[in-house]
Amino acid sequence: MRLTILLILLFLQTTLIVSQTSLTEIDLDNGKFKVGFQQYKAYDSTRTYSRIYDYTNKKTERPIPVSIWYPTEQRVDDTKPLMVLDYLEILKEEEEWEHLPNEEILNWFNYSNTPSNQKHLTEKTTAYAKVEFANGKFPTVIYRPSFQASSIENFALCEYLASNGFVVMSSPSRGTETRWFSSNYEKEIETQARDTEFLIKQAGKLHFADYDNIALMGFSFGGLSNVIVQNRNDNIQAIVSLDGTERYQYGLLEQSPFFDSNKIDVPYIHMAQKEIPEIILKEDKIDAELNTKFQLYDSIANGKVYRLRFNNLTHSYFSTLGVLFENRDKRQDKSDSEIMESYKWVSKYALNFLKATLKEDKKALKFIENNPQNNGVGNSLVTLKIKQPKKEVFTFQDFNDMASGQNYKNLIHLYDSITELHPLFQAPEGNLNTLGLQLVFNPETSSQGIHVFLLATKLYPDSANLYDSLGEGYLFIGDKKKAIGSFEKSLELNPQNPNAINRLKQLKK
């Protein structure tokens, strides 16, 4: 029996030719670090799972195999790097066919068992198993695979990022109840999102992973769940989409109760496949709108977004396994050398985007915002569009975050500096009054509340209510003289203020 790994939106290929590539021909220029790799199995005790082919119906805690690529400074002169076959052995374990003979891997998982593909299995990668972690903390990338795919589907890209100082974590794309997805894709998107959030928590346990500096990267179906994860996790700093299905199935996002395009306020880069040729649209009955619709890109208003189209690359080849093993469709696929060149540029753009967003690398930011031809990309190989976020609206919450950061001192200077940058900003009188009272009646923050009222009365000098509240604040901290002065000012502004009248009678006895 032969299994087929389903990849959503991998368009039907009816006229095929066999790929002829190699890792060395992709020629990714690795960074200064050697690359370590580890794989282990964790369990999510909040969910259950069944192995589908054991026919036992036994329920267990949800197993989540975790693959990690990371920087290492260990000498590896006497250590053998992983071969492609080592990664495919992980594939068969994640597919729950651990005991499948290695000579059956290509046949079993629907790859052509050709001499060239057999040769790929013995190719050396740039990763070394279980070597030591480099010192320090590194920005972390959580990778979400395509539809029901393996954690290692993009191992060359993951190695490339790790060599440049990133930790990359991935787990397989598995269904909610078993290895396979159900027909309820909304549910399966949520399951993938929860698996990603599980990986984020795992990252928090790694001493070398910077838990406060995390980006998401996903290929195809993985792009959908990454949007959901970003929407509900404030520590996500950026999103990389490798021809993500959020472009093709935007309606699935809209069905999620967690989705809100207005919450995408971090940099987002979508790398899209080439335009689908007319013959493919016609023969495979594909909606021609897929060539032009970028609904998520268009809907994002609060984050900076980048859209690149790789004009020599079809969907399958945004992954390492696709480049190495997928059969080519001669109706639309470019030559192997053109595919490998484009995959290399996908990797470079992903790296520079992550360096710009997670490491604040100005040179990398210039790279991703350059005209691609100025980066050395061949004519018309990549086209780029950039959309700036809407002009930032500065809110009272933003003001309070900054004010609390300086213990509510020097508020007048802070307010003046804010209004220089955001001329439309106003601190509402009611908000200042409520904030001041909340602070002043807390013995630990009373002085901070007084600072808020001093700013408020400067901004609203005709407010009897604010002077009344300031008087209450001074009274609470025991400064009767200033309390009297504040209540008298309130009464001057509003002679009918009963609280000021009563307080002055009490204080002047």
Secondary structure, DSSP 8 states (H G I E B T S, - for coil): -------TT-----SEE-----HHHH-----SSEEEEEEEEEEEEEEEE--TTS-S---EEEEEEEEEEEEE-S--TTS---BHHHHHHHHHHHTT-TTS-GGGHHHHTT----HHHHHHHT-B-SEEET----SS-EEEEEEE-STT--TTTTHHHHHHHHHTT-EEEE-----SSSSS--S-HHHHHHHHHHHHHHHHHHHTT-TTEEEEEEEEEEETTHHHHHHHHHHH-TTEEEEEEES-TTTT-HHHHHTSTT--GGG--S-EEEEE-----HHHHHHTT--GGGGT--HHHHH--SS-EEEEEETT--GGGGSHHHHHHS-EETTT---HHHHHHHHHHHHHHHHHHHHHHHS--HHHHHHHHS-GGGGT--TTTEEEEEE--------HHHHHHHHHHTTT-SHHHHHHHHHHH-TT----HHHHHHHHHHHHTSTTTHHHHHHHHHHHHHH-TT-HHHHHHHHHHHHHTT-HHHHHHHHHHHHHH-TT-HHHHHHHHHHT-
